[in-house]
């Protein structure tokens, strides 16, 4: 739709929702049946599964140089000018991503 416009312009394609990395991690592990609980604080915080295995660690090298309080995409212009609406919600997107990664790993294992 963007490429078919008479004039080039910028559009934001977003859900209009905000989610934390913590929420993403919890939902991603839930797809494979793992419940994550959190222990520690700040850079020493870890995500642990129900068997006591540490599956997530905070790595400061991935912090943004200047942290922002809120990241929220506004798709109003794309909705108004293009009639664009999202087709995939947050939970479905996470499920799709995890399942694609699992399939990719399975395909790589078949090559060996």
N, C-alpha and C positions, 0 to 999 in steps of 0.2 A: 504494500500500500504506500509506503514511504517513497519508493522508487518510481511510482507511477504518478506522483504529483507534478504539476506544471513547473513548480519552483522548488529548489532544494531548501530544506529546512531541517531543524533539529527537533527530534521527538524523544520523549522519555517513555520507555516501555517498562512499567513497574506495577507492582500489586497495590501500591498505596498503603501497604502495611509495613510495620517494622518488627523485626525478630532479632533475638540475641544469638550470638554464636553458641551459647550454652543450650538454648532451645533447639537450634539446628542439630547439635551433637546428640542431644537426648533423643530426638526424633529419628535421627539416622541410625543410631544403635537399636532403637526400638524396632526398626524394620527387620533386623536380624535376631530379634528376641532378647536383646540385652538391655537391662535397665541400668542406667548410670546414676550413681550418687556422687556427690562432690565432697571432698575433704580438703582442708587447708585453706589458705587465703592468698589472693593476688597471684604472684608468680609461682608460689608454692602450692597452688591448688591443683588437684588431680581428680580425674573422673575414674571411678572404680565400678566394676560390674558386680553382679550379685555373688560371684565366686571369690571376690577380693582381688581380682586382677586389675592393675592399673592400665587403663586403655587410653587415657587422655592426659597429656601434660601441657601446661602453659609454656609457650616458647616466646620470650620477649622479642626475638628477632622479627616476629610477625606483627608487632605493634605498629600502628601508624605513627609517623613522626609527630603529627599534631592530631591528637584524638578529638573527634567531634562528639557532641552529646547525642545527636540524633541523625541517623541516615534514613531518609524516607523519600522514595521516588514518587513524583506526582505525574500520573499518566493523563491528566485532564486534557491537555492539548491533543494528544494522540486520540483520545476518546472523542473529543469534539470535532476535530478536523478530519480524522481518518475513519471514525466509527470503530476504532480498535477496542477490543475487550479481551482481557486475559482469559485463557481457556484452562489453565492449570493452577490449582491452589497450592499453598505452601506445603502441606502434607503430601500431596500427590507428587509435587516436584521432588521432594526429598526421597520418596519411595522410588521414583523413576531413576534418580541419580544413583542410589545405592544398588538397585537391581542392575543397572548398566555397568557399574563397577564390578559387581560380582560376576556378571557374564564375561566381562573383559578378562578378569583374572582366570576364570575357567577356561577361556579360549587360549590364554597364554600357557596355562598348565598343559593343555592338549598338545601344544607344540613341542614340549619336552618329551 
